[in-house]
C-alpha cells in the first residue's frame, strides 16, 4: 500500500521550497497544505507539535519537522528499484571514541573514510583516506556509517551532496557530485562499519 504523504509549508519559505523540490525530484506523490491559506493545516500542526513549524511532513503517521534529507531518506517510500543508484566511491566506518581522539575531535560522530576509489565521486570532490565526514548538508552525522549509507542511497544520478570534512584539525565544506551515469557500488563500500 502506498504511503500517504502530506507536506505542510508556508509559501515563500526557502526551506519549504527545498523540501518540495526534493520530493518532486524523487517522484514522490504528496499533498501540500499551506499554513498561510489553510487554517486547518495550522491546527493540525499545533495539535501534533504544540506550535506551527514548517516545513513539516507527515508520512503515514510519522511526522518529520524541517528539511532533513537524512531523515527523509529513512522514512519516505523508496523509489522503484528499476532506477539507477549512485556510489560514493569510498569505504567508510563509524567514528568511535578512539578514532575521534586520534583525529583531535572532541566527540565521536561522523564517519572515517577508508580507501577512495580513483575516478569516484568521492575522489572528484577531494575526499581523502583518513578524512572524517562529520555532516551532510546542515545535519551532523550522529548515526555513523549506517546513516551515511542511507543518505547516499537517497541520492539519484545528477544529485549533489554537500559534506563537511574534518582534516588536519579544520573543517571544510565539499560538494560530492553524482554523475548522471550510475556506478556500481564497490564491494568494500558495502561492508558494515
Backbone as a printed PyTorch tensor [residue, N CA C, xyz], in Angstrom:
tensor([[[  0.8460,  -1.1880,   0.0000],
         [  0.0000,   0.0000,   0.0000],
         [  0.8850,   1.2430,   0.0000]],

        [[  0.5410,   2.2240,  -0.8090],
         [  1.3290,   3.4550,  -0.9150],
         [  1.1860,   4.2890,   0.3520]],

        [[  2.2640,   4.9540,   0.7210],
         [  2.2470,   5.8250,   1.8900],
         [  1.4420,   7.0750,   1.5790]],

        [[  0.7380,   7.5820,   2.6000],
         [  0.0460,   8.8600,   2.4710],
         [  0.9990,   9.9260,   2.9940]],

        [[  1.3330,  10.8980,   2.1420],
         [  2.3210,  11.9110,   2.4940],
         [  1.7010,  13.2920,   2.3690]],

        [[  1.8200,  14.0880,   3.4270],
         [  1.3250,  15.4640,   3.4220],
         [  2.4600,  16.3980,   3.8040]],

        [[  2.6820,  17.4190,   2.9690],
         [  3.7230,  18.4180,   3.2270],
         [  3.0550,  19.6990,   3.7170]],

        [[  3.4560,  20.1650,   4.8870],
         [  2.9530,  21.4170,   5.4530],
         [  4.0060,  22.4850,   5.1910]],

        [[  3.6050,  23.5390,   4.4860],
         [  4.5600,  24.5580,   4.0510],
         [  4.0050,  25.9580,   4.2870]],

        [[  4.8690,  26.9580,   4.1210],
         [  4.4830,  28.3760,   4.1160],
         [  5.0160,  28.9350,   2.8020]],

        [[  4.1450,  29.4960,   1.9820],
         [  4.5830,  29.9890,   0.6780],
         [  5.6700,  31.0450,   0.8490]],

        [[  6.6890,  30.9480,  -0.0250],
         [  7.7980,  31.8870,   0.0120],
         [  8.9280,  31.4890,   0.9350]],

        [[  8.7700,  30.4180,   1.7210],
         [  9.7970,  29.9820,   2.6630],
         [ 10.8100,  29.0980,   1.9280]],

        [[ 12.0870,  29.4460,   2.0100],
         [ 13.1350,  28.7420,   1.2620],
         [ 13.2420,  27.2710,   1.6600]],

        [[ 13.1500,  26.9660,   2.9620],
         [ 13.2350,  25.5690,   3.4000],
         [ 12.0380,  24.7540,   2.9060]],

        [[ 10.8710,  25.3790,   2.8730],
         [  9.6750,  24.6980,   2.3630],
         [  9.8410,  24.4010,   0.8760]],

        [[ 10.3530,  25.3780,   0.1370],
         [ 10.5720,  25.1690,  -1.2930],
         [ 11.6070,  24.0800,  -1.5280]],

        [[ 12.6490,  24.0130,  -0.6940],
         [ 13.6740,  22.9780,  -0.8200],
         [ 13.0670,  21.5940,  -0.5800]],

        [[ 12.1670,  21.4860,   0.4070],
         [ 11.5030,  20.2110,   0.6810],
         [ 10.6640,  19.7780,  -0.5170]],

        [[  9.8650,  20.6950,  -1.0570],
         [  9.0110,  20.3510,  -2.1980],
         [  9.8420,  19.9710,  -3.4220]],

        [[ 10.9520,  20.6800,  -3.6540],
         [ 11.8500,  20.3270,  -4.7610],
         [ 12.4100,  18.9250,  -4.5700]],

        [[ 12.8020,  18.6090,  -3.3290],
         [ 13.3400,  17.2840,  -3.0010],
         [ 12.3080,  16.2050,  -3.3160]],

        [[ 11.0670,  16.4260,  -2.8890],
         [ 10.0060,  15.4410,  -3.1410],
         [  9.7390,  15.2950,  -4.6340]],

        [[  9.6960,  16.4200,  -5.3430],
         [  9.4380,  16.3830,  -6.7890],
         [ 10.5460,  15.6470,  -7.5340]],

        [[ 11.8030,  15.9080,  -7.1660],
         [ 12.9320,  15.2620,  -7.8440],
         [ 12.8950,  13.7450,  -7.6790]],

        [[ 12.3220,  13.2900,  -6.5880],
         [ 12.2740,  11.8600,  -6.3300],
         [ 10.9590,  11.2250,  -6.7760]],

        [[ 10.0970,  12.0130,  -7.3970],
         [  8.8430,  11.4740,  -7.9170],
         [  7.8690,  11.0330,  -6.8410]],

        [[  7.9460,  11.6420,  -5.6560],
         [  7.0730,  11.2810,  -4.5470],
         [  5.7120,  11.9530,  -4.7310]],

        [[  4.6360,  11.1880,  -4.5450],
         [  3.2830,  11.7410,  -4.6020],
         [  2.9220,  12.2480,  -3.2120]],

        [[  2.4730,  13.4980,  -3.1320],
         [  2.1640,  14.0900,  -1.8290],
         [  1.0800,  15.1490,  -1.9900]],

        [[  0.4950,  15.5320,  -0.8560],
         [ -0.4790,  16.6170,  -0.7870],
         [  0.1900,  17.7870,  -0.0890]],

        [[ -0.0190,  18.9960,  -0.6060],
         [  0.5650,  20.1950,   0.0060],
         [ -0.5110,  20.9410,   0.7800]],

        [[ -0.1590,  21.3570,   2.0100],
         [ -1.0450,  22.1820,   2.8300],
         [ -0.2530,  23.4290,   3.2350]],

        [[ -0.7200,  24.6070,   2.8110],
         [ -0.0380,  25.8710,   3.0980],
         [ -0.6620,  26.4890,   4.3450]],

        [[  0.1380,  26.6800,   5.3890],
         [ -0.3780,  27.1920,   6.6560],
         [ -0.8470,  28.6410,   6.5630]],

        [[ -0.4190,  29.3690,   5.5250],
         [ -0.8540,  30.7680,   5.3960],
         [ -2.2460,  30.8850,   4.7820]],

        [[ -2.7030,  29.8500,   4.0720],
         [ -4.0140,  29.9160,   3.4230],
         [ -4.9800,  28.8380,   3.8960]],

        [[ -4.5050,  27.9060,   4.7220],
         [ -5.3160,  26.7750,   5.1630],
         [ -5.2960,  26.6980,   6.6960]],

        [[ -6.2980,  27.3070,   7.3650],
         [ -6.3000,  27.3180,   8.8350],
         [ -6.2760,  25.9200,   9.4530]],

        [[ -6.8950,  24.9480,   8.7960],
         [ -6.8960,  23.5970,   9.3680],
         [ -5.4940,  22.9880,   9.3400]],

        [[ -4.6460,  23.3920,   8.3900],
         [ -3.2570,  22.9090,   8.3530],
         [ -2.5120,  23.3950,   9.5960]],

        [[ -2.7080,  24.6610,   9.9480],
         [ -2.0870,  25.1970,  11.1650],
         [ -2.5980,  24.4640,  12.3990]],

        [[ -3.8890,  24.1670,  12.4120],
         [ -4.4890,  23.4680,  13.5540],
         [ -3.9040,  22.0630,  13.7060]],

        [[ -3.6760,  21.3650,  12.5970],
         [ -3.0890,  20.0250,  12.6540],
         [ -1.6870,  20.0930,  13.2520]],

        [[ -0.8820,  21.0310,  12.7640],
         [  0.4750,  21.1710,  13.2890],
         [  0.4670,  21.5400,  14.7620]],

        [[ -0.4000,  22.4800,  15.1270],
         [ -0.4750,  22.8960,  16.5270],
         [ -0.8880,  21.7200,  17.4070]],

        [[ -1.8410,  20.9230,  16.9210],
         [ -2.2920,  19.7600,  17.6810],
         [ -1.2080,  18.7120,  17.8520]],

        [[ -0.3710,  18.5090,  16.8380],
         [  0.6780,  17.4830,  16.9080],
         [  1.9350,  17.9760,  17.6150]],

        [[  2.2640,  19.2780,  17.4160],
         [  3.5410,  19.8020,  17.9090],
         [  3.4180,  20.8060,  19.0560]],

        [[  2.2230,  21.3690,  19.2220],
         [  2.0680,  22.4360,  20.2000],
         [  2.5000,  23.7810,  19.6430]],

        [[  2.8230,  23.8240,  18.3540],
         [  3.2250,  25.0490,  17.6640],
         [  3.0910,  24.8080,  16.1650]],

        [[  3.1940,  25.8590,  15.4010],
         [  3.1790,  25.7510,  13.9480],
         [  4.6200,  25.8700,  13.4720]],

        [[  5.1560,  24.7720,  12.9410],
         [  6.5340,  24.7440,  12.4630],
         [  6.5360,  24.1620,  11.0540]],

        [[  7.1420,  24.9000,  10.1340],
         [  7.2430,  24.4240,   8.7480],
         [  8.6880,  24.5350,   8.2820]],

        [[  9.1050,  23.7460,   7.3310],
         [  8.3100,  22.7030,   6.6960],
         [  8.1330,  21.5120,   7.6340]],

        [[  7.0450,  20.8050,   7.4360],
         [  6.7790,  19.5660,   8.1710],
         [  6.1750,  18.5780,   7.1870]],

        [[  6.4230,  17.3260,   7.4550],
         [  5.9450,  16.2790,   6.5680],
         [  5.3360,  15.1830,   7.4260]],

        [[  4.1640,  14.7180,   7.0420],
         [  3.5870,  13.5450,   7.6890],
         [  3.6300,  12.4190,   6.6630]],

        [[  4.3490,  11.3540,   7.0110],
         [  4.4270,  10.1530,   6.1850],
         [  3.6730,   9.0820,   6.9560]],

        [[  2.4790,   8.7130,   6.4370],
         [  1.5510,   7.8520,   7.1640],
         [  1.2680,   8.5390,   8.5070]],

        [[  1.7600,   8.0260,   9.6240],
         [  1.5140,   8.6750,  10.9210],
         [  2.7580,   9.3510,  11.4890]],

        [[  3.9120,   9.2000,  10.8440],
         [  5.1820,   9.7580,  11.3400],
         [  5.3250,  11.2020,  10.8730]],

        [[  5.7140,  12.0900,  11.7950],
         [  5.9360,  13.4950,  11.4430],
         [  7.4270,  13.7920,  11.4350]],

        [[  7.8670,  14.4700,  10.3670],
         [  9.2470,  14.9210,  10.2430],
         [  9.1910,  16.4380,  10.1290]],

        [[  9.8470,  17.1310,  11.0570],
         [  9.8230,  18.5960,  11.0640],
         [ 11.1600,  19.1020,  10.5320]],

        [[ 11.0810,  20.0450,   9.6000],
         [ 12.2830,  20.6080,   8.9860],
         [ 12.6490,  19.8420,   7.7300]],

        [[ 13.5250,  20.4310,   6.9410],
         [ 14.0050,  19.7730,   5.7320],
         [ 15.2820,  19.0320,   6.0880]],

        [[ 15.1420,  17.7270,   6.3690],
         [ 16.2510,  16.8890,   6.7970],
         [ 16.3720,  15.7150,   5.8250]],

        [[ 17.2250,  15.8290,   4.7850],
         [ 17.3340,  14.7630,   3.7800],
         [ 17.6800,  13.3980,   4.3610]],

        [[ 18.4340,  13.3620,   5.4560],
         [ 18.8070,  12.0840,   6.0490],
         [ 17.5730,  11.3850,   6.6080]],

        [[ 16.7410,  12.1150,   7.3590],
         [ 15.5090,  11.5170,   7.8820],
         [ 14.5450,  11.1710,   6.7550]],

        [[ 14.4680,  12.0390,   5.7570],
         [ 13.5680,  11.7660,   4.6360],
         [ 13.9660,  10.4760,   3.9340]],

        [[ 15.2540,  10.2450,   3.7810],
         [ 15.7180,   9.0200,   3.1270],
         [ 15.2970,   7.7850,   3.9120]],

        [[ 15.2220,   7.9070,   5.2170],
         [ 14.8280,   6.7650,   6.0470],
         [ 13.3390,   6.4790,   5.9770]],

        [[ 12.5180,   7.5210,   5.9010],
         [ 11.0850,   7.3150,   6.0890],
         [ 10.2150,   7.4850,   4.8560]],

        [[ 10.7450,   8.0760,   3.7950],
         [  9.9480,   8.1840,   2.5750],
         [  9.9440,   6.8370,   1.8690]],

        [[  8.8680,   6.5400,   1.1710],
         [  8.8650,   5.2850,   0.4200],
         [  9.9810,   5.3100,  -0.6240]],

        [[ 10.6040,   4.1740,  -0.8170],
         [ 11.6920,   4.0740,  -1.7950],
         [ 11.1210,   4.1470,  -3.1980]],

        [[ 11.9140,   4.7670,  -4.0900],
         [ 11.5280,   4.8140,  -5.4910],
         [ 11.5880,   3.4020,  -6.0530]],

        [[ 10.9910,   3.2300,  -7.2070],
         [ 11.0580,   1.9340,  -7.8750],
         [ 12.5210,   1.5420,  -8.0300]],

        [[ 12.8290,   0.3020,  -7.7190],
         [ 14.2030,  -0.1730,  -7.7690],
         [ 14.7530,  -0.2430,  -9.1920]],

        [[ 13.9000,  -0.0200, -10.2050],
         [ 14.3760,  -0.0910, -11.5820],
         [ 15.2960,   1.0790, -11.9340]],

        [[ 15.2360,   2.1430, -11.1570],
         [ 16.0710,   3.3050, -11.4330],
         [ 17.5110,   3.0600, -11.0120]],

        [[ 18.4590,   3.7570, -11.6410],
         [ 19.8700,   3.5650, -11.2950],
         [ 20.1980,   4.1800,  -9.9410]],

        [[ 21.1780,   3.5880,  -9.2600],
         [ 21.6370,   4.1150,  -7.9890],
         [ 22.9230,   4.8970,  -8.1710]],

        [[ 23.4660,   5.3550,  -7.0650],
         [ 24.7260,   6.0830,  -7.0950],
         [ 25.7070,   5.4170,  -6.1470]],

        [[ 26.9700,   5.7270,  -6.3120],
         [ 28.0170,   5.2210,  -5.4420],
         [ 28.8830,   6.3930,  -4.9910]],

        [[ 29.2060,   6.4240,  -3.6940],
         [ 30.0890,   7.4530,  -3.1580],
         [ 31.5200,   7.2080,  -3.6240]],

        [[ 31.9200,   5.9490,  -3.6300],
         [ 33.2450,   5.6100,  -4.1390],
         [ 34.3330,   5.5500,  -3.0910]],

        [[ 33.9570,   5.3290,  -1.8350],
         [ 34.9500,   5.1810,  -0.7680],
         [ 34.3420,   4.3610,   0.3560]],

        [[ 35.1860,   3.5860,   1.0130],
         [ 34.7490,   2.8490,   2.1900],
         [ 34.6530,   3.8230,   3.3670]],

        [[ 33.6880,   3.5940,   4.2520],
         [ 33.5530,   4.4250,   5.4530],
         [ 33.2890,   3.5260,   6.6560]],

        [[ 33.6840,   4.0090,   7.8280],
         [ 33.3480,   3.3180,   9.0740],
         [ 32.9720,   4.3560,  10.1160]],

        [[ 32.1270,   3.9570,  11.0460],
         [ 31.6770,   4.8660,  12.1010],
         [ 32.8500,   5.3130,  12.9570]],

        [[ 32.8090,   6.5740,  13.3590],
         [ 33.8560,   7.1180,  14.2290],
         [ 33.5790,   6.6800,  15.6640]],

        [[ 34.5660,   6.0260,  16.2660],
         [ 34.4960,   5.6310,  17.6780],
         [ 35.2220,   6.6840,  18.5110]],

        [[ 35.1800,   6.5470,  19.8300],
         [ 35.9080,   7.4880,  20.6910],
         [ 37.4030,   7.4690,  20.3730]],

        [[ 37.9260,   6.2580,  20.1200],
         [ 39.3450,   6.1290,  19.8160],
         [ 39.6920,   6.8620,  18.5130]],

        [[ 38.8820,   6.6500,  17.4770],
         [ 39.1320,   7.3200,  16.1920],
         [ 39.0080,   8.8280,  16.3520]],

        [[ 37.9960,   9.2770,  17.1150],
         [ 37.8250,  10.7180,  17.3540],
         [ 39.0610,  11.2850,  18.0390]],

        [[ 39.5740,  10.5680,  19.0350],
         [ 40.7740,  11.0150,  19.7450],
         [ 41.9840,  11.1040,  18.8340]],

        [[ 42.1530,  10.1060,  17.9540],
         [ 43.2790,  10.1120,  17.0200],
         [ 43.2310,  11.3080,  16.0710]],

        [[ 42.0330,  11.7710,  15.7510],
         [ 41.8780,  12.8810,  14.8140],
         [ 41.6980,  14.2380,  15.5070]],

        [[ 41.7130,  14.2470,  16.8430],
         [ 41.5780,  15.5010,  17.5730],
         [ 40.1570,  16.0340,  17.6470]],

        [[ 39.1750,  15.1430,  17.5120],
         [ 37.7680,  15.5630,  17.6500],
         [ 37.3460,  15.4240,  19.1090]],

        [[ 36.5310,  16.3380,  19.5820],
         [ 36.0950,  16.3270,  20.9770],
         [ 35.0700,  15.2360,  21.2630]],

        [[ 34.3490,  14.7730,  20.2340],
         [ 33.3130,  13.7580,  20.4310],
         [ 33.3190,  12.7950,  19.2500]],

        [[ 32.7070,  11.6190,  19.4650],
         [ 32.6410,  10.5980,  18.4200],
         [ 31.3830,  10.8040,  17.5810]],

        [[ 31.5680,  11.3110,  16.3680],
         [ 30.4690,  11.4510,  15.4170],
         [ 31.0640,  11.4250,  14.0230]],

        [[ 30.2340,  11.1180,  13.0390],
         [ 30.6910,  11.0970,  11.6610],
         [ 31.2120,   9.7440,  11.2410]],

        [[ 31.8510,   9.7420,  10.0540],
         [ 32.4420,   8.5220,   9.5120],
         [ 33.8770,   8.8080,   9.0820]],

        [[ 34.7450,   7.8150,   9.2750],
         [ 36.1170,   7.9200,   8.8020],
         [ 36.1800,   7.2830,   7.4210]],

        [[ 36.8420,   7.9580,   6.5030],
         [ 36.9610,   7.4820,   5.1260],
         [ 38.1400,   6.5320,   5.0200]],

        [[ 37.8960,   5.3830,   4.3880],
         [ 38.9510,   4.4150,   4.1040],
         [ 39.4620,   4.6440,   2.6980]],

        [[ 39.6070,   3.5550,   1.9380],
         [ 40.1100,   3.6440,   0.5650],
         [ 39.1420,   4.4460,  -0.3040]],

        [[ 39.6910,   5.4100,  -1.0540],
         [ 38.9130,   6.2120,  -2.0050],
         [ 39.2570,   5.7040,  -3.4020]],

        [[ 38.2560,   5.3290,  -4.1560],
         [ 38.4690,   4.7710,  -5.4870],
         [ 38.7370,   5.8660,  -6.5160]],

        [[ 39.7590,   5.6750,  -7.3350],
         [ 40.0920,   6.6300,  -8.3970],
         [ 38.8850,   6.8350,  -9.3050]],

        [[ 38.6400,   8.0830,  -9.6830],
         [ 37.5520,   8.4110, -10.5990],
         [ 36.1680,   8.4040,  -9.9790]],

        [[ 36.0700,   8.1720,  -8.6760],
         [ 34.7690,   8.1260,  -7.9920],
         [ 34.2900,   9.5360,  -7.6470]],

        [[ 32.9910,   9.6910,  -7.3140],
         [ 32.5040,  10.9960,  -6.8570],
         [ 33.2660,  11.5040,  -5.6290]],

        [[ 33.6350,  10.5870,  -4.7140],
         [ 34.4040,  10.9900,  -3.5280],
         [ 35.7560,  11.5670,  -3.9440]],

        [[ 36.4560,  10.8780,  -4.8480],
         [ 37.7680,  11.3580,  -5.3120],
         [ 37.6330,  12.6940,  -6.0240]],

        [[ 36.6140,  12.8290,  -6.8640],
         [ 36.4120,  14.0830,  -7.6030],
         [ 36.1390,  15.2550,  -6.6640]],

        [[ 35.5290,  14.9740,  -5.5080],
         [ 35.2340,  16.0270,  -4.5290],
         [ 36.4390,  16.3590,  -3.6550]],

        [[ 37.5280,  15.5990,  -3.7980],
         [ 38.7200,  15.8660,  -2.9950],
         [ 38.7420,  15.1350,  -1.6710]],

        [[ 37.8600,  14.1730,  -1.4690],
         [ 37.8440,  13.3840,  -0.2350],
         [ 39.0530,  12.4600,  -0.2510]],

        [[ 39.7280,  12.3570,   0.9220],
         [ 40.9280,  11.5320,   1.0380],
         [ 40.7530,  10.4760,   2.1170]],

        [[ 41.5060,   9.4070,   1.9710],
         [ 41.5430,   8.3750,   3.0040],
         [ 41.9940,   9.0230,   4.3140]],

        [[ 41.3030,   8.7160,   5.4030],
         [ 41.6270,   9.2980,   6.7010],
         [ 40.7960,  10.5140,   7.0550]],

        [[ 40.0790,  11.0890,   6.0770],
         [ 39.1720,  12.2130,   6.3750],
         [ 38.0480,  11.7360,   7.2790]],

        [[ 37.5090,  12.6630,   8.0470],
         [ 36.2890,  12.4100,   8.8190],
         [ 35.1850,  13.2360,   8.1770]],

        [[ 34.1230,  12.5800,   7.7220],
         [ 32.9490,  13.2980,   7.2230],
         [ 32.0270,  13.4630,   8.4260]],

        [[ 31.8540,  14.7120,   8.8470],
         [ 31.1190,  14.9810,  10.0840],
         [ 29.6590,  15.3560,   9.8490]],

        [[ 29.3290,  15.8120,   8.6320],
         [ 27.9590,  16.2570,   8.3810],
         [ 27.6240,  16.1280,   6.9070]],

        [[ 26.3400,  15.9840,   6.6510],
         [ 25.7950,  16.0490,   5.2960],
         [ 24.8490,  17.2310,   5.2980]],

        [[ 25.1140,  18.2040,   4.4370],
         [ 24.3320,  19.4340,   4.4740],
         [ 24.5040,  20.0590,   5.8430]],

        [[ 23.4240,  20.4660,   6.4540],
         [ 23.4830,  21.0690,   7.7840],
         [ 23.2880,  20.0790,   8.9070]],

        [[ 23.3250,  18.7760,   8.6000],
         [ 22.9840,  17.7670,   9.6050],
         [ 24.1940,  16.9420,  10.0040]],

        [[ 24.5180,  16.9760,  11.3030],
         [ 25.6430,  16.2290,  11.8510],
         [ 25.3640,  14.7380,  11.7500]],

        [[ 26.3770,  13.9910,  11.3510],
         [ 26.2510,  12.5330,  11.2520],
         [ 26.4380,  11.9190,  12.6340]],

        [[ 25.3450,  11.7290,  13.3350],
         [ 25.3990,  11.1020,  14.6540],
         [ 25.0970,   9.6160,  14.5780]],

        [[ 24.6480,   9.1430,  13.4130],
         [ 24.2840,   7.7400,  13.2490],
         [ 25.3420,   6.9070,  12.5540]],

        [[ 26.5410,   7.4540,  12.3880],
         [ 27.6580,   6.6970,  11.8510],
         [ 27.4950,   6.2410,  10.4130]],

        [[ 28.1360,   5.0980,  10.1070],
         [ 28.1990,   4.5880,   8.7360],
         [ 26.8230,   4.2590,   8.1820]],

        [[ 25.9340,   3.7130,   9.0180],
         [ 24.5880,   3.3790,   8.5300],
         [ 23.8550,   4.6370,   8.0660]],

        [[ 23.9150,   5.7000,   8.8530],
         [ 23.2600,   6.9500,   8.4860],
         [ 23.8730,   7.5120,   7.2000]],

        [[ 25.1830,   7.4330,   7.0770],
         [ 25.8470,   7.9300,   5.8750],
         [ 25.3880,   7.1460,   4.6470]],

        [[ 25.3580,   5.8290,   4.7460],
         [ 24.9530,   4.9890,   3.6110],
         [ 23.5030,   5.2500,   3.2130]],

        [[ 22.6340,   5.4660,   4.1950],
         [ 21.2290,   5.7770,   3.9030],
         [ 21.1440,   7.0980,   3.1390]],

        [[ 21.9450,   8.0810,   3.5650],
         [ 21.9350,   9.3890,   2.8950],
         [ 22.4250,   9.2760,   1.4570]],

        [[ 23.4640,   8.4820,   1.2230],
         [ 23.9690,   8.2960,  -0.1410],
         [ 22.9350,   7.5470,  -0.9750]],

        [[ 22.3190,   6.5210,  -0.3940],
         [ 21.3280,   5.7250,  -1.1250],
         [ 20.1190,   6.5560,  -1.5430]],

        [[ 19.8690,   7.6490,  -0.8350],
         [ 18.7290,   8.5170,  -1.1660],
         [ 19.0160,   9.3990,  -2.3790]],

        [[ 20.2780,   9.4780,  -2.7760],
         [ 20.6490,  10.3180,  -3.9160],
         [ 20.3790,   9.5830,  -5.2240]],

        [[ 20.1850,  10.3560,  -6.2680],
         [ 19.9880,   9.8000,  -7.5990],
         [ 21.0480,  10.3940,  -8.5290]],

        [[ 21.3030,   9.7360,  -9.6680],
         [ 22.2910,  10.2840, -10.6030],
         [ 21.9630,  11.7380, -10.9500]],

        [[ 22.9880,  12.5970, -10.9050],
         [ 22.8110,  14.0280, -11.1670],
         [ 22.6930,  14.8640,  -9.9070]],

        [[ 22.4880,  14.2190,  -8.7360],
         [ 22.3850,  14.9460,  -7.4650],
         [ 23.7560,  15.4310,  -7.0000]],

        [[ 23.7330,  16.4390,  -6.1230],
         [ 24.9280,  16.9160,  -5.4280],
         [ 24.6770,  16.7810,  -3.9400]],

        [[ 25.6840,  16.3520,  -3.1770],
         [ 25.5600,  16.1860,  -1.7310],
         [ 26.6480,  17.0090,  -1.0570]],

        [[ 26.2440,  18.0000,  -0.2540],
         [ 27.2060,  18.8230,   0.4890],
         [ 27.6500,  18.0500,   1.7280]],

        [[ 28.9620,  18.0020,   1.9380],
         [ 29.5020,  17.3270,   3.1230],
         [ 30.4670,  18.2570,   3.8430]],

        [[ 30.6290,  18.0170,   5.1440],
         [ 31.6270,  18.7240,   5.9450],
         [ 32.7070,  17.7180,   6.3030]],

        [[ 33.9540,  18.0640,   6.0140],
         [ 35.0850,  17.1680,   6.2260],
         [ 36.0120,  17.7550,   7.2830]],

        [[ 36.4440,  16.9070,   8.2230],
         [ 37.4460,  17.2660,   9.2300],
         [ 38.7800,  16.6740,   8.7690]],

        [[ 39.7470,  17.5350,   8.5130],
         [ 41.0720,  17.1000,   8.0590],
         [ 42.1080,  18.0390,   8.6470]],

        [[ 43.1630,  17.4960,   9.2210],
         [ 44.2700,  18.2900,   9.7590],
         [ 43.7990,  19.3770,  10.7260]],

        [[ 42.8310,  19.0360,  11.5750],
         [ 42.3890,  19.9610,  12.6130],
         [ 41.4690,  21.0710,  12.1680]],

        [[ 40.8940,  20.9630,  10.9620],
         [ 39.9950,  22.0090,  10.4770],
         [ 38.8470,  21.3930,   9.6670]],

        [[ 37.7000,  22.0600,   9.7310],
         [ 36.5410,  21.6360,   8.9450],
         [ 36.5560,  22.3520,   7.5980]],

        [[ 36.1120,  21.6630,   6.5520],
         [ 35.9310,  22.2910,   5.2470],
         [ 34.6620,  21.7340,   4.6150]],

        [[ 34.0740,  22.5350,   3.7500],
         [ 32.8620,  22.1250,   3.0410],
         [ 33.2550,  21.6130,   1.6670]],

        [[ 32.6630,  20.5040,   1.2500],
         [ 32.9230,  19.9530,  -0.0750],
         [ 31.6030,  19.5070,  -0.6900]],

        [[ 31.5540,  19.4730,  -1.9970],
         [ 30.3510,  19.0360,  -2.7150],
         [ 30.6720,  17.7780,  -3.4980]],

        [[ 29.9180,  16.7230,  -3.2200],
         [ 30.0650,  15.4650,  -3.9380],
         [ 29.0020,  15.4520,  -5.0300]],

        [[ 29.4540,  15.3460,  -6.2770],
         [ 28.5290,  15.3280,  -7.4140],
         [ 28.4390,  13.9090,  -7.9460]],

        [[ 27.2060,  13.3860,  -7.9950],
         [ 26.9870,  12.0390,  -8.5050],
         [ 26.6950,  12.1420,  -9.9970]],

        [[ 27.5030,  11.4750, -10.8190],
         [ 27.3240,  11.6030, -12.2690],
         [ 25.9620,  11.0870, -12.7190]],

        [[ 25.5090,  11.6050, -13.8410],
         [ 24.2170,  11.1710, -14.3880],
         [ 24.2340,   9.6970, -14.7610]],

        [[ 25.4130,   9.1480, -15.1110],
         [ 25.5300,   7.7230, -15.3900],
         [ 25.7720,   7.0300, -14.0670]],

        [[ 24.9350,   6.0550, -13.7350],
         [ 25.0420,   5.3580, -12.4530],
         [ 26.2920,   4.4930, -12.4130]],

        [[ 26.8540,   4.3540, -11.2090],
         [ 28.0100,   3.4970, -10.9900],
         [ 27.6050,   2.3330, -10.1060]],

        [[ 28.2700,   1.2030, -10.2760],
         [ 28.0410,   0.0740,  -9.3820],
         [ 28.8320,   0.3340,  -8.1000]],

        [[ 28.2250,   0.1260,  -6.9110],
         [ 28.9750,   0.3370,  -5.6790],
         [ 30.1400,  -0.6420,  -5.5720]],

        [[ 31.2520,  -0.1490,  -5.0710],
         [ 32.4100,  -1.0100,  -4.8530],
         [ 32.1070,  -1.9650,  -3.7130]],

        [[ 32.6600,  -3.1660,  -3.7610],
         [ 32.3590,  -4.1940,  -2.7610],
         [ 32.7040,  -3.7210,  -1.3390]],

        [[ 33.8510,  -3.0470,  -1.1640],
         [ 34.2510,  -2.6410,   0.1890],
         [ 33.4230,  -1.4780,   0.7140]],

        [[ 32.7040,  -0.7780,  -0.1670],
         [ 31.8600,   0.3320,   0.2740],
         [ 30.6530,  -0.1870,   1.0570]],

        [[ 30.2840,  -1.4410,   0.8320],
         [ 29.0820,  -2.0070,   1.4600],
         [ 29.3860,  -2.7560,   2.7420]],

        [[ 30.6500,  -2.8310,   3.1440],
         [ 30.9850,  -3.5490,   4.3560],
         [ 30.4550,  -2.8090,   5.5740]],

        [[ 29.9650,  -3.5490,   6.5820],
         [ 29.4900,  -2.8700,   7.7920],
         [ 30.6150,  -2.1250,   8.4690]],

        [[ 30.2730,  -0.9570,   9.0640],
         [ 31.2820,  -0.1120,   9.6960],
         [ 31.5710,  -0.5510,  11.0090]]])
